[in-house]
Amino acid sequence: MPARTLLPLLALVPLLAGCGDTGGLVSAGSTPTASGPVHLWPDRRGASVPPADPGGAPPEYVKGIPPVRDQDVHAVDPVALVQAELSAHPNTEVGADGMPPRTAAAIRECAKGTDKDEEEPEACPVLKPYYRDLTGNGKDELIVGIEFPDKMMSVRVYTADADGRLNRIMATTETVISVELAGGDVILRVPSGNHGYELITAWSWDEKQLTMLPTREQIVRVPGNPQAPGSREPAPVPGRP
């Protein structure tokens, strides 16, 4: 092979070798070693823990309400529903059916048959209903809120069985900041015992208990909005606007 032909071929060898390195893995340096949990005092005999109380209200069929068709709770009048519960549990002030006398009296005066797209009068403690499939059966459940004095609120959830009977699967009364729906959970935010914090409780459907139970709780700091030092406006100079 002539020398003038060999020289260009030799010049291509470094270029081809460099192409093989393109896109290769490059070390990012050493990584910290993972540290697993350490069991302190492993020889100590711990206390025994009894089984936990489910903590939710047991399911209860609502009496005095006609059966619904095709498990469609949208056809249920929430005011008539709560009034039926009042009639079944009169003068009850504590427990799942507990209600202050003043609130019970106001509910008895609520107008029945109001269109579901219209809001109840402000004097009626039964709030606008919401609907969501919380049990995973493909049918919506009925979520009802009842305003109590001092920012307290009763949150109740109802489902319909195959026979059309309404079954209350959740009933809790709290000093509520807000109520939210996330997936199949009902989320309640309430003030905690620590100043500047709130308690978030997620209620979820439990197929074994056939009711909604508080499954997760979290205490979180209330987000503040302090004014940053750099964003403060300068103090006014005397004699200037």
PAFIBA-75738 format. One record per residue: residue in one letter; x, y, z of N, C-alpha, C, O, CB in turn. Coordinates in pm, whole numbers, m for minus. Each point is the difference from the previous one (the first is absolute). Glycine has a CB too. Layout:
! PAFIBA-75738
A;X;Y;Z;X;Y;Z;X;Y;Z;X;Y;Z;X;Y;Z;
...
//
This chain:
! PAFIBA-75738
M;86;m119;0;m86;119;0;88;123;0;95;5;79;m279;m127;44;
P;159;220;m206;82;121;m4;m5;72;132;m99;m10;73;60;31;m317;
A;145;53;277;8;72;127;m105;107;8;m55;25;107;297;m72;m95;
R;m272;115;m128;m97;107;5;m140;m51;32;m83;76;49;223;50;m211;
T;m168;m254;134;m130;m57;33;m6;m45;144;m105;9;63;80;m81;m298;
L;137;23;292;4;m50;137;m17;111;102;m63;m21;103;210;m162;m180;
L;m91;300;50;m6;110;97;m143;43;30;m30;17;118;252;58;m198;
P;m313;m55;m17;m139;37;34;m69;m108;81;m81;33;87;71;102;m294;
L;39;m264;182;m66;m106;77;44;4;144;m81;m18;91;66;m123;m295;
L;143;164;227;49;10;137;m60;119;72;m23;m5;121;236;m104;m192;
A;m239;216;m1;m57;119;63;m142;m24;46;m46;68;91;191;73;m233;
L;m218;m236;81;m138;m28;38;m11;m86;126;m106;m2;64;47;18;m304;
V;166;m86;277;m7;m91;116;m35;73;128;m90;m47;70;257;m99;m180;
P;m104;258;147;m40;70;124;m143;49;m5;m69;m1;103;304;70;m72;
L;m283;m27;m147;m136;50;m9;m100;m110;27;m98;21;71;174;151;m234;
L;m52;m290;105;m93;m111;21;3;m46;145;m104;m37;54;135;m33;m292;
A;83;71;301;9;m39;141;m77;97;87;m64;m40;98;287;m64;m139;
G;m218;232;6;m74;99;78;m149;m16;m12;m72;28;96;260;126;m126;
C;m238;m198;m85;m144;m19;m18;m54;m108;90;m117;4;40;141;70;m275;
G;60;m172;269;m47;m107;86;m30;47;141;m75;m67;71;205;m89;m208;
D;m73;268;181;m23;51;136;m124;87;10;m43;32;111;287;m41;m75;
T;m302;49;m148;m115;91;3;m121;m69;63;m36;m111;m40;123;229;m165;
G;m151;m53;302;m118;m56;64;30;m100;109;m92;m62;53;m24;97;m264;
G;242;m54;246;33;m97;104;m35;53;139;m23;120;16;205;m209;m161;
L;m185;m1;246;m30;39;137;119;72;61;115;m39;m19;m270;m157;43;
V;126;302;48;103;78;66;m25;m6;150;m114;21;43;141;132;m244;
S;71;m180;278;m15;m11;145;m39;134;61;58;104;m33;111;m289;36;
A;m268;182;86;m43;121;69;65;13;137;m38;87;79;m178;m98;m201;
G;313;m74;150;66;7;129;m60;m101;98;m92;m74;m34;142;316;m7;
S;1;m243;160;m45;m95;102;m137;42;54;m32;118;6;271;m168;55;
T;m318;m50;m22;m132;24;57;1;m41;147;72;m92;38;m182;55;m263;
P;28;104;307;m3;m37;142;m56;m139;20;m88;m44;m75;62;283;135;
T;77;m309;39;m46;m135;30;m137;5;67;m21;78;93;259;m156;m70;
A;m331;m6;m72;m134;m3;58;6;m52;143;72;m96;29;m173;61;m258;
S;25;99;317;m2;m38;140;m140;m44;38;m93;80;m6;280;81;59;
G;m203;m286;m15;m130;m53;38;m36;35;143;84;51;74;m52;m236;m235;
P;m157;157;202;m41;29;137;76;m86;100;29;m117;m28;m255;183;m56;
V;257;m11;198;71;m69;107;m96;m21;115;m58;96;50;280;5;m119;
H;m239;m224;112;m88;m33;111;74;20;131;94;m74;32;m220;m92;m175;
L;85;266;219;64;28;128;m52;m93;108;m118;m33;3;148;273;m71;
W;59;m281;157;m32;m91;110;m77;m123;m50;m114;m23;42;109;220;116;
P;65;m274;m245;m72;m114;m59;m37;m109;101;m93;m77;m24;214;126;m185;
D;m49;m57;322;m29;m105;98;m114;38;93;m47;m84;78;285;17;m89;
R;m283;191;4;m108;42;89;m131;m62;m45;m28;m5;m120;147;221;170;
R;m200;m263;45;m130;m57;m32;m103;113;m7;m27;67;99;89;m286;14;
G;m118;239;m230;m92;111;m21;m139;m28;55;m34;m114;31;163;174;m232;
A;m208;46;212;m137;m13;49;m87;m64;m107;25;16;m120;5;185;267;
S;m130;m272;m104;m95;m60;m94;m106;103;m39;m42;82;83;82;m312;17;
V;m81;225;m224;m96;97;m53;m129;m75;m34;2;m89;m84;184;237;m8;
P;m298;m112;156;m127;m67;m34;m49;43;m137;42;105;m49;m101;m119;293;
P;m27;m63;m307;m54;40;m131;m68;135;9;m68;31;98;38;m271;m159;
A;48;319;m44;m54;136;m1;m150;m1;m24;m52;m84;m74;271;169;m9;
D;m287;9;146;m142;22;m27;m12;61;m140;73;94;m31;m126;m61;279;
P;m36;m85;m333;m11;58;m135;m18;151;0;50;66;m90;m147;m280;16;
G;28;270;171;m7;144;14;m109;68;m79;m29;117;26;264;m128;15;
G;m296;m55;m136;m107;63;m78;m137;m37;54;m13;m89;84;161;86;m283;
A;m248;72;148;m137;m33;39;m45;m126;m73;25;m12;m120;m76;257;163;
P;m15;m338;25;m45;m121;m69;m104;34;m105;m73;98;15;119;m234;190;
P;m53;57;m311;m101;27;m103;m141;m12;57;m28;m87;83;186;4;m260;
E;m246;170;130;m136;2;53;m96;36;m112;17;102;m68;65;m38;297;
Y;m184;m146;m248;m102;28;m100;m90;113;49;m39;4;117;46;m243;m198;
V;m39;329;m9;m84;115;33;m146;m40;m14;m42;m49;m105;221;211;28;
K;m255;m141;183;m142;m33;m3;m80;124;m41;40;113;26;m7;m289;154;
G;m147;151;m244;m89;109;m38;27;59;m136;m60;101;m36;41;m54;272;
I;109;m108;m314;32;48;m135;m39;m110;m98;42;m114;17;149;262;67;
P;m268;m117;m187;m37;m103;m97;122;m51;m74;96;75;m19;m321;31;m7;
P;225;m230;m16;114;m57;m73;27;77;m130;m92;52;m64;41;m279;163;
V;177;234;m135;40;67;m123;14;m105;m110;27;m117;27;91;302;102;
R;m134;m142;m253;6;m91;m114;141;m1;m57;65;104;m14;m308;m64;m37;
D;290;m160;17;131;m18;m65;114;58;85;103;41;m54;m217;m33;m169;
Q;95;m6;355;102;51;92;42;143;m33;114;40;21;m32;m274;9;
D;m177;311;m81;28;138;m41;m31;95;115;m116;36;22;64;m93;m264;
V;156;98;315;m21;89;115;m23;144;m43;m33;83;84;175;m235;52;
H;m125;183;m265;m25;136;m47;m148;37;16;m34;118;7;224;m140;m169;
A;m275;m77;168;m143;26;13;m44;25;143;m117;28;25;82;m168;m225;
V;127;130;295;m34;14;142;4;148;39;96;70;m32;m4;m300;82;
D;m194;275;20;m2;136;54;81;m1;130;m42;m63;97;m186;116;m204;
P;343;16;111;84;m6;120;m68;56;124;24;m47;111;173;66;m259;
V;m283;83;131;m70;56;115;m97;m103;57;m4;m21;121;25;253;m218;
A;m99;m295;11;m93;m104;46;75;m116;64;m49;m62;94;m112;127;m274;
L;281;m93;129;81;m108;56;41;33;144;m15;m84;89;98;27;m320;
V;m30;176;253;42;39;135;m121;12;93;9;m35;118;189;156;m214;
Q;m308;m72;45;m122;7;82;m47;m139;42;m49;m18;111;m16;230;m230;
A;79;m310;29;m36;m137;36;89;m54;111;m46;m72;88;m35;35;m322;
E;208;72;230;90;m44;107;m35;68;132;9;m62;106;172;25;m276;
L;m222;163;163;m43;68;123;m122;m69;60;m10;m15;121;102;232;m210;
S;m184;m257;3;m120;m67;50;33;m135;61;m64;m42;96;m71;160;m269;
A;235;m187;118;38;m131;52;81;10;129;1;m93;80;m3;7;m313;
H;70;200;253;83;18;120;m31;137;62;85;88;m3;99;m237;m94;
P;m302;167;151;m36;131;56;76;29;129;34;m90;77;m261;67;m179;
N;253;151;122;63;47;125;134;m68;26;35;m28;114;m263;71;m22;
T;303;m69;m198;133;m60;13;104;109;m22;4;64;m105;m89;m291;26;
E;170;247;179;97;109;m8;144;m49;m9;91;80;m24;m250;59;153;
V;182;m268;m110;136;m53;m8;1;m121;m93;m105;m55;m33;158;137;267;
G;68;m121;m275;14;m116;m87;m16;35;m147;m5;117;m38;m81;m257;223;
A;77;35;m267;m8;21;m144;m123;79;m40;4;75;m98;119;m287;66;
D;m234;198;107;m123;72;m31;m15;125;86;m104;67;m5;m1;m282;m61;
G;207;247;144;m10;116;88;m15;131;m75;62;21;m104;74;m145;266;
M;m220;211;m109;m26;128;m65;m49;99;105;m85;m34;81;29;m82;m299;
P;109;239;218;m49;101;94;m148;27;m21;m47;m1;m114;275;104;119;
P;m303;m80;102;m144;24;m14;m33;113;m96;m97;m9;m75;70;m73;305;
R;107;189;m228;m28;112;m89;16;m41;m146;m79;41;m85;156;118;262;
T;24;m240;m207;20;m47;m137;m112;m94;m42;m49;7;m112;297;16;141;
A;m288;m113;63;m109;m93;m31;m129;76;m29;m74;m36;m92;182;m138;236;
A;m135;278;m66;m122;78;m23;4;70;m135;m101;8;m68;78;24;314;
A;140;20;m285;13;67;m129;m17;m98;m115;m57;35;m103;209;133;207;
I;m102;m291;m89;m14;m99;m107;m145;m40;m18;m45;m23;m113;276;m61;161;
R;m303;75;60;m143;m35;m12;m77;106;m77;m106;m29;m56;121;m96;271;
E;37;248;m217;m67;108;m71;47;14;m144;m54;82;m74;28;33;291;
C;127;m191;m257;50;10;m137;m108;m43;m98;m78;m91;27;314;49;53;
A;m239;108;m194;m97;m34;m104;43;m127;m69;117;m15;m36;m176;257;3;
K;m35;m333;12;27;m124;m72;m24;21;m149;m66;95;m42;2;m230;244;
G;120;45;m280;m28;m1;m144;72;107;m77;m37;26;m115;m180;m119;170;
T;318;159;3;73;102;m74;81;m66;m111;59;m106;21;m47;253;185;
D;m10;m85;m323;75;m56;m112;147;m11;40;53;89;66;m216;10;m233;
K;228;m208;126;136;m26;44;98;102;m57;110;15;54;m166;m256;m38;
D;19;312;m124;89;100;m56;m14;134;72;79;91;m22;m91;m208;m198;
E;m90;130;305;m21;123;73;51;m15;142;m9;m108;59;m190;163;m201;
E;252;51;196;52;m5;135;m114;20;100;m97;72;m25;320;15;m55;
E;m208;m153;196;m97;17;106;13;141;60;106;61;m12;m101;m310;61;
P;m108;299;13;13;129;68;109;m5;105;33;m107;52;m275;152;m93;
E;298;70;74;110;5;95;m41;m52;138;84;m49;75;9;243;m201;
A;m220;m184;159;m45;m46;131;2;m151;12;m3;m53;111;m139;256;m96;
C;148;m274;m127;0;m146;4;143;m50;18;86;31;m82;m292;m41;m66;
P;233;m66;253;137;m46;25;48;m108;m96;120;m27;m6;m157;84;242;
V;m53;m121;m312;41;m105;m93;59;65;m125;m69;74;m71;m110;m232;159;
L;304;130;m115;71;64;m110;m25;m72;m132;m61;m107;m4;235;184;166;
K;m127;m16;m269;m11;m58;m134;69;m136;m2;113;m12;46;m120;241;m150;
P;m59;m333;51;62;m134;m1;105;m14;m109;2;74;m98;m214;m167;189;
Y;300;m4;m71;99;m37;m101;m10;m150;m25;m54;m75;81;208;265;m11;
Y;m101;m232;m185;m12;m139;m41;136;m50;m50;71;68;m73;m315;m33;14;
R;278;m158;103;125;m61;m43;m8;m150;29;m56;m41;102;188;256;m59;
D;m75;m295;m131;9;m144;24;112;m24;101;118;6;m35;m205;m62;m199;
L;50;30;357;97;m20;108;20;m147;34;99;m36;63;m163;257;26;
T;m28;m307;m129;8;m141;34;57;m85;m113;31;m117;20;m224;150;130;
G;208;25;m269;55;m72;m113;m97;m93;m69;42;m89;m74;171;104;187;
N;m344;3;m89;m99;m87;m64;m55;59;m130;m92;m56;m60;32;m28;286;
G;116;197;m270;m45;62;m123;m121;90;17;m49;56;m98;139;m250;m18;
K;m139;210;239;m115;86;29;44;112;94;83;m19;89;m244;m175;m120;
D;103;312;9;33;112;87;m57;m19;139;m107;m57;19;112;206;m218;
E;71;m99;297;m52;14;136;m43;145;22;45;90;m72;105;m277;155;
L;m235;209;14;m52;132;33;75;53;121;5;m65;105;m234;7;m198;
I;288;177;79;78;63;107;m76;123;48;m27;92;m78;248;m177;m19;
V;m255;87;225;m82;106;58;79;69;112;65;m66;81;m278;m60;m139;
G;205;257;60;60;78;107;m108;76;75;m92;55;m61;305;m34;m68;
I;m203;m17;261;m97;69;85;78;98;88;89;m38;75;m249;m161;m76;
E;123;327;m10;68;103;79;m51;m1;143;m120;0;25;149;139;m231;
F;67;m142;302;m30;12;141;53;134;49;76;66;m70;m65;m319;102;
P;m51;295;86;56;124;55;151;m11;23;56;m109;7;m277;156;102;
D;286;70;m97;143;10;32;87;m70;m105;100;m63;35;m161;73;207;
K;25;1;m368;78;m53;m112;10;m153;2;82;m56;m72;46;269;72;
M;m209;m278;79;m1;m146;m2;m88;m48;m115;m87;72;m48;124;m81;298;
M;m11;m113;m294;m68;m51;m118;m13;m151;10;93;m68;45;m5;259;m184;
S;m203;m243;98;m20;m143;m10;11;m39;m147;m71;53;m85;m79;m57;292;
V;240;m90;m236;21;m49;m135;m51;m143;m5;45;m85;77;157;237;m115;
R;m296;m179;m52;m62;m131;m9;2;m48;m145;m14;79;m93;m133;m27;292;
V;163;m183;m215;5;m62;m132;m100;m113;m4;m11;m78;95;255;140;m125;
Y;m317;m71;m81;m105;m102;m16;22;m74;m131;43;59;m100;m207;79;234;
T;135;m267;m132;4;m83;m120;m132;m76;m10;m72;m14;99;325;m8;m87;
A;m285;m25;m129;m122;m77;m21;37;m142;m36;88;m24;m82;m213;229;6;
D;57;m302;140;29;m140;m31;m84;m45;m119;m73;79;m60;129;m124;302;
A;m45;m82;m275;m70;m53;m118;m151;7;15;m72;0;m100;266;m150;59;
D;m243;154;164;m144;10;24;m49;145;6;m119;25;21;132;m241;102;
G;79;311;m142;m39;140;2;m2;63;138;m37;116;13;m93;m164;m211;
R;170;m25;300;2;57;135;122;90;18;109;m33;m45;m232;m168;133;
L;102;314;m21;111;92;26;71;m43;127;m61;m23;104;m61;212;m219;
N;253;m200;104;83;m44;111;101;110;30;77;40;m87;m107;m285;24;
R;29;294;186;97;104;38;130;m69;38;4;m80;93;m187;237;m12;
I;291;m124;m154;128;m66;21;105;92;61;113;m43;23;m168;m103;m215;
M;20;270;218;93;90;67;m80;108;72;m96;54;m54;275;m98;m119;
A;m137;74;296;m61;109;76;102;46;103;36;m74;91;m272;m17;m125;
T;283;213;19;95;56;95;m30;148;17;m44;66;m93;220;m237;28;
T;m151;222;184;m21;141;31;131;59;48;59;m49;97;m303;8;m39;
E;290;145;m125;128;62;32;m12;152;m13;m94;51;m61;218;m256;m18;
T;m29;275;138;17;142;m27;80;10;m129;123;m6;2;m130;72;247;
V;m62;m50;m359;59;m24;m132;54;130;m60;m66;104;1;m92;m296;m35;
I;280;184;m19;56;108;m82;m49;m15;m143;m46;96;m61;250;m82;210;
S;m193;m135;m202;m47;m26;m137;m20;m149;m18;52;m82;76;70;286;m163;
V;m201;m238;m16;m24;m139;m39;35;m13;m147;m40;84;m81;m143;m114;256;
E;257;m75;m210;43;m19;m137;m23;m145;m41;m13;m88;84;184;271;m59;
L;m177;m205;m156;m6;m134;m57;126;m24;m80;40;82;m82;m293;m75;72;
A;317;m120;36;121;m37;m73;m10;m147;m34;16;m86;86;124;263;32;
G;m167;m207;m245;m20;m138;m40;m124;m56;70;m110;54;m15;358;m83;m21;
G;m229;m78;111;m109;m59;76;1;37;146;m64;m68;80;66;m115;m239;
D;68;289;196;13;41;140;m71;131;27;m8;87;m87;226;m205;98;
V;m271;129;110;m53;126;50;104;57;96;34;m63;99;m279;m13;m124;
I;296;194;m6;109;61;76;m56;112;87;m63;92;m50;231;m150;m132;
L;m145;48;313;m43;103;94;123;70;56;94;m63;47;m302;m68;11;
R;204;263;m62;105;82;62;m60;68;121;m99;74;m11;218;m37;m210;
V;m59;m61;338;m51;56;125;116;60;78;115;m39;m22;m305;m129;29;
P;163;263;82;108;54;82;57;m108;93;m75;m83;52;m32;311;m62;
S;238;m226;29;62;m94;92;18;68;136;m30;118;17;149;m235;m207;
G;m71;38;286;22;55;133;121;91;8;17;71;98;m123;m272;m7;
N;192;199;m195;120;83;0;m25;126;m83;m46;m8;m114;192;m197;141;
H;m115;318;30;m21;127;m69;85;5;m126;120;m30;3;m171;144;216;
G;m10;m76;m330;71;10;m127;1;m128;m80;66;m7;m104;72;177;209;
Y;m210;m272;m58;m5;m128;m72;m146;m41;m18;m88;43;74;314;m112;20;
E;m249;m15;m194;m132;m55;m22;10;m150;m23;105;m52;m40;m184;270;m57;
L;m31;m287;123;m5;m146;m14;m79;m34;m126;m113;46;m18;128;m78;269;
I;44;m49;m337;m63;m44;m124;m32;m150;15;90;m81;22;33;259;m162;
T;m251;m212;127;m43;m139;14;m66;m46;m129;m87;68;m54;56;m37;302;
A;75;m146;m297;m58;m60;m121;m91;m115;41;43;m94;67;160;160;m206;
W;m329;m57;97;m97;m107;23;m13;m82;m126;m19;55;m109;m106;84;279;
S;137;m272;m157;m1;m90;m116;m98;m114;24;m31;m35;113;270;94;m165;
W;m287;m115;m59;m92;m113;6;74;m126;44;107;m32;m53;m249;137;m128;
D;84;m176;276;56;m125;49;m97;m112;m34;m111;m6;54;236;124;133;
E;m84;m208;m277;m89;m106;m45;m33;m100;111;m106;m62;m2;202;89;m226;
K;m6;m43;327;m26;m94;108;m102;55;97;m92;m72;41;324;m17;m64;
Q;m218;216;60;m93;62;93;m125;54;m69;m99;33;65;292;24;78;
L;m187;m48;m278;m111;54;m79;m37;140;45;m118;34;11;33;m266;m46;
T;187;312;60;m21;137;43;124;82;m34;103;m56;m38;m259;m19;224;
M;146;207;m172;116;88;m20;74;11;132;m61;20;105;m57;110;m290;
L;251;m143;179;82;6;121;110;105;m18;46;23;m112;m95;m268;161;
P;93;309;62;116;89;m9;127;m83;m15;47;m62;95;m164;236;46;
T;172;m174;m261;113;m88;m32;135;69;9;101;m67;23;m254;m59;m169;
R;158;257;128;128;71;4;m19;135;68;m98;70;m23;175;m186;m189;
E;20;150;296;m2;130;68;138;65;m13;103;m68;3;m281;m12;160;
Q;176;211;m176;125;73;m15;m14;137;64;m99;69;m22;152;m192;m191;
I;45;160;292;4;134;59;96;85;m83;117;m36;m16;m168;m54;251;
V;2;200;m287;82;85;m87;m1;143;53;m95;43;66;43;m190;m265;
R;158;217;168;11;139;39;m91;86;m87;m7;m20;m121;243;m18;198;
V;m304;133;m17;m83;92;m77;91;92;m78;83;69;59;m270;m80;113;
P;175;15;m304;90;86;m78;m22;147;33;m112;50;m4;114;m220;m179;
G;107;238;215;m8;142;28;46;80;m119;46;m56;m100;m9;13;342;
N;m50;174;m232;42;88;m108;75;120;58;m42;115;m16;m154;m188;m127;
P;308;44;213;74;111;58;63;86;m108;41;m50;m105;3;m86;309;
Q;m37;262;m179;58;92;m98;151;m11;5;61;19;105;m257;139;m84;
A;255;m189;m135;146;m15;m5;68;133;28;m51;105;m40;27;m292;m124;
P;140;185;235;68;126;32;32;83;m123;m10;123;4;105;m234;195;
G;m57;45;m309;36;74;m119;m118;62;m72;18;87;m85;173;m238;64;
S;m314;105;56;m116;52;m72;m70;112;76;m100;53;m47;72;m277;m55;
R;80;259;219;m64;106;77;20;136;m65;108;30;m52;m73;m164;259;
E;m137;214;m205;11;133;m57;76;91;97;m12;m15;122;m204;m18;m251;
P;293;126;76;74;90;91;m92;87;81;m111;32;m43;299;m32;m117;
A;m142;37;278;m81;86;87;m12;138;m63;94;47;m63;m19;m175;269;
P;m190;192;m191;m19;131;m61;93;106;61;23;2;121;m262;m64;m168;
V;291;148;m39;88;107;45;m84;120;40;m86;42;m77;271;m123;m73;
P;m164;138;270;m81;116;41;8;111;m103;109;30;m50;m70;m90;290;
G;m152;121;m271;m4;110;m94;m22;m44;m143;m19;84;m88;167;36;239;
R;m145;m253;m177;m24;m52;m136;m128;m83;m1;m34;m64;99;284;61;m148;
P;m321;5;m64;m122;m80;m9;34;m149;m5;m90;m83;m8;m26;272;m112;
//
